[in-house]
Amino acid sequence: MPDSTPDSTPASTPPLTPPLDLAADIVTLTAAICDIASVSGDEATLADAVEAALRTGTALQVERHGNVVVARTDLGRAERVLLAGHLDTVPLTDPPNLPTRLDGDQLWGRGTVDMKGGVAVQLRLAATVAQPRRDVTYVFYDNEEVESSKNGLGHLARSHPHLLAADFAVLLEPTNAQVEGGCKGTLRVEVEVPGKAAHSGRPWAGDNAVHKTGALLTKLAEHQARVVDVDGLTYHEGLSAVGIRGGTAGNVIPDRCVLTVNYRFAPDRSEQEALAFVRDFFAGYPVTVTDSAPGARPGLDRQAARDFIRDLDVPVTAKEGWTDVARFAQFGVPAVNFGPGDPMLAHKEDERVPITQLRDAEAALLRWLG
Amino acid sequence: MPDSTPDSTPASTPPLTPPLDLAADIVTLTAAICDIASVSGDEATLADAVEAALRTGTALQVERHGNVVVARTDLGRAERVLLAGHLDTVPLTDPPNLPTRLDGDQLWGRGTVDMKGGVAVQLRLAATVAQPRRDVTYVFYDNEEVESSKNGLGHLARSHPHLLAADFAVLLEPTNAQVEGGCKGTLRVEVEVPGKAAHSGRPWAGDNAVHKTGALLTKLAEHQARVVDVDGLTYHEGLSAVGIRGGTAGNVIPDRCVLTVNYRFAPDRSEQEALAFVRDFFAGYPVTVTDSAPGARPGLDRQAARDFIRDLDVPVTAKEGWTDVARFAQFGVPAVNFGPGDPMLAHKEDERVPITQLRDAEAALLRWLG
């Protein structure tokens, strides 16, 4: 179906790469997508190929915004679910870990894990599920592996928020084919411990800021982080010093020690609540926020999510890191991570995915949507 | 008396600056010396002037080694004492705090405190005490205000150690005209606390090196430093963190924290004993020495020192910082600091000395030597 939005790229531009064949099996399609290199900032060719394949191979409504491609059903279903994946990868290795290589039961190469296997699953579903039980929105976006300000999903959320409306979202990041629900929030602060400088030959004339920081470090070491159940999943919080600096010279009592602390908080807390907790923890010392991002509830109490868990029949755990699912949470859309590939192999030289995970992920999502 | 050592500079070189008049009063002489700028590394002109003045204005044996000038009596006395002072200053201010300016009862300008007042006192004594009760060696040296490897006294100790032989030494550094005996030693070490890196979203998978350092900081904060009597003076030790660093990224549990510690130890301990104490204090953690210098006993039990204290009749305290007196201690020569000027004004923009301190210091040392 032709797209009518004014800022879409004309589909008539002939692609320089072979078209993606959505009828191919998941392993062949994953390899084809990986072989179109798309390091962050250089996703146009792959976005072109994805857009063209969706326009020619599906009946979905397709929109293109920059290098973000959105394809949707509009069947008037009671619920809408959203599947999202990023098109970009971290840089290739030297020598390049592309083109992909099938070795026994594993597909090797950049993007096989993070996360072109997931992109291939999305495209296979888009091509094969013409009448899903719920309306579906597929989102393919750019610049996930770089600074947050460039993130294509973030840009879309600001420019076309209605396209992200859904009752439940699945981000196809690698999770070793299990469901990781929601994500923890992250808050980074600097805590400044003041002191008074003096010559170290006369330390009693000063007030050693580094010594005073010892009490805060001990408090951190002894802190029992919260373990919180949210929507049926268990999140383990963490309150950690990730940096410390103090001292100006080898013979001067430090007049200042700066502790950098990262608080990873369960999604039952807002960013504001997280900051209040940290300020209270370090009461008496100036706290400066250097980074903050909200967590995301898994939303496993929603019907679409319950069906998702039931249909997939794979282990369900809490996501302990931070992912783009939090961007959905900001719109009130619960979200989970589910995708093929071992996240420990993401960004590695020996990035590779078991082909059974590709097939199983496709089959599992087909059960849910079909 | 002409000098016959081969490496002396011929006195026939005409000085470009007015000659120093050792018959002038102490304030006039101090001003004249200050007005020959001699920032570290640029002491030749002042060394020339000092050498010329000693050769023409005294009967002392004069030697010149680089920009170090040594003048000695050789009267066959039972004891020899040594007076030493450095010719260099820290850089001038902008605009320059020279020429000196007499304002009421204070002489203002670079070097008035650190330590051309002391140099002037040495020159006045050299010119006026022809028959001292003890043989006297006067040493004027360069590069005291810069890195230790350039220190003129250190160079002389290595090239002509016999010139530093004495029963007792006085370094005319500013002490507010009281006697500061000996000096503490200084040891600087890095203590490494190891940990294990992990993503800060899963801190339990790592071992936070910064958190573990808290126990060491608390131990430092609670440490009761020794207060030690040595040769009748009281030294206050100090064991201080002077720096701390740890952390690699905002989302990584630090696998390493490095604490820089400065131990200022009383002169009853050797460098080796000081290091053994520090290694024991931080038992279990690797300790790397980055700097070490011995302390110096005040030697107030020696006859020359006892007479010095009696004749001066000024307060006597322990030197809490480190000074060049330690260089004498390495030769077994006890040494004290005694000189005009408030050390808190050294290196400052408003460097200035009360002229009474100049006169009193000259008079006190005259009583002792005369």
Interface residues (C-beta under 8 A of the other chain):
Chain A: K184 T186 R188 H199 S200 G201 R202 P203 W204 N208 V210 H211 K212 T213 G214 A215 L216 L217 T218 K219 L220 A221 A225 H236 G238 S240 A241 V242 G243 I244 R245 G246 G247 T248 A249 G250 N251 V252 I253 P254 C257 L259 T260 N262 R264 T290 D291 E320 G321 W322
Chain B: K184 T186 R188 H199 S200 G201 R202 P203 W204 N208 V210 H211 K212 T213 G214 A215 L216 L217 T218 K219 L220 A221 A225 H236 G238 S240 A241 V242 G243 I244 R245 G246 G247 T248 A249 G250 N251 V252 I253 P254 C257 L259 T260 N262 R264 T290 D291 E320 G321 W322
